[in-house]
Amino acid sequence: MSLVKTPKPTWSQKLKRFFMIDLIKGLGLTLKYNLGAITDKDAVAGKGIYTEQYPKVRPDVAPRFHGAPRLNMDPETHDTLCIACNLCAVACPEDCIDVIAMDVEIIVAGKPRRKKVLDEFIFDTSRCMFCALCQEACPTACLELTQEFELATYSRAGFVWNREMLEQGRETVKYTR
Amino acid sequence: MLLFGPINVLNDPLLRLFSQETINFFIWPLIQIGLIVTLVALWVAYATYLERKISAFIQARLGPMRVGPWGLLQPIADGLKLLTKEDFIPENADRWIFFFAPYIAVASAFIVFSVVPFGPDWAVIADVNIGLLLVLAVSSVGVLALILAGWSSNYKYALLGGLRSSAQMVSYEVAMGLSLIGALMFARTLSLSGIVAAQGSDSIWYVLYQPAGFLLFLISGIAENNRAPFDLPEAESELVAGFHTEYSGMRWSLFFMAEYAAMVVVSSVAATVYLGGWYFPFVHRLEAGGYHNLFVIVSVLVFLVKVSIILYIYFWLRWTLPRFRYDQLMDIGWKWLIPSALINIALSAFAVFLVQALNGWRGMKTIEALDRGLNLTLTGKVIMIVIGLAGVFITAALLARINWRSRDFNLKTQRRNIRLVNVPKGKPAVSASEV
């Protein structure tokens, strides 16, 4: 006498178990992946192998990725494009930008005038959240967040970028193999 | 000279130093042993590389890539790393047994290669007439190593792993031995070279006569080698690493080598007995054309390809199937594999009897010759293949009927059943729909 009603398997279920269809399906799936990896063609979506050989091959970051900051320069005169307007520092939600400006005497149309120019630019990447609001705020397309992503340093102080680093880019060890 | 006739380039200079007997029974075997040990060790090392690569490909990864082109030097780097590691011995371990267990494992795996026919003529070290028996006997000594390693480590997980492996290997040993008997009925010899020769003269692979035997041998071989999905002795999630938890450095890698060498052994026995060994159609024309050594080398390559295919099945299964529960493992061993091996023996005996009985009945001719194994005509082969294929389904259906209760072995259901016995009528503790 059976005390518990267990659902009886249907004929199709019985046949499935007898011929081990599920096992064969699983083996087929792994074989598909394996062959896809060897030919580097689609196994499920896109490509056969998902591993990136990082130092050897640079990864393609997304177009909307924001990385290391940069101060752009005029390509002809190599003067900075920054007009020291301080809009980026105002826009920064993390308050990680310091624009230090100074006044210089220039002569415009025969009259001495004072002009505000950029002296030093401090960008603290350790606090930056790469929202790119500074880039949006910049009126001269000077400050820009590039696609560079190798920002690690050996000390906290290394995260604070000065004007030279922002203009020239920071020196990092490039591993090629 | 009979054995090594074709390579007489080396024979003449050797003859100045030694007598012909010494060369035949001492020098040549030593050269063969040296070659085969080196090649097999290399092969075992590259089996680990292949395992890593195939597992990586199955998981859409790349696997080892940094040492050498495509990581081809990775096994050598691994070996060097392990050689320089500390050989740690636990404080309360049984020192000497702890020392020797890995050597037993490796020796039992490597001795078997002395009888495996890699090819015809000089590609086999010793053509013993009880080759298959020796393979089974020596490879089962490997269990001893695992038990000793587990015991001498003086550690609970290692001991549990050793116990599990001994129980598992003892129970699958039976099925492994029984599954080979069907093929031996056709070959009529235990010599591995003899089995290959029997398949060659019958011009068929015994996997066609014995599909059930082949499957049983593969499954029990995987279980015998403690490979996934039967890798309970070293189940990471339960026993850390099983019997080799306390091992480190080269001793650990010896266990690893033993595992892969045992895999190669089982695959080469499967290739020899069921896939025709080094025998391959059209290769014999090289021999007839006078290219004896080329024929031997091509035969060895054919054998290696066959073994590699079976090894690939090993890797493929490992990275597809999850591990069995321990009761399921014993269930498969005792309730499925051993009875089906027995049924397979009965069926193949019946088939051999039928073919012999049909010979000469109403002018039917099924047997060509009996001196080199069972040589059948086309009619006989068709009968044999049909019976063999039908045998798989007959066996499976019969056992499915016999084991229909144990198929759904489920502790939860059993507990519910027991609890429901004392429940008063009309008030079930668990509604039927929930169960």
Interface residues (C-beta under 8 A of the other chain):
Chain A: L3 V4 K5 T6 F18 L23 G26 L27 L29 T30 L31 Y33 N34 G36 A37 I38 A43 G48 I49 Y50 T51 Q53
Chain B: I54 A56 F57 I58 Q59 A60 R61 L62 M65 W316 L317 W319 T320 L321 A396 A397 A400 D408 T413 R416 N417 L420 V421 V430 A432 V435
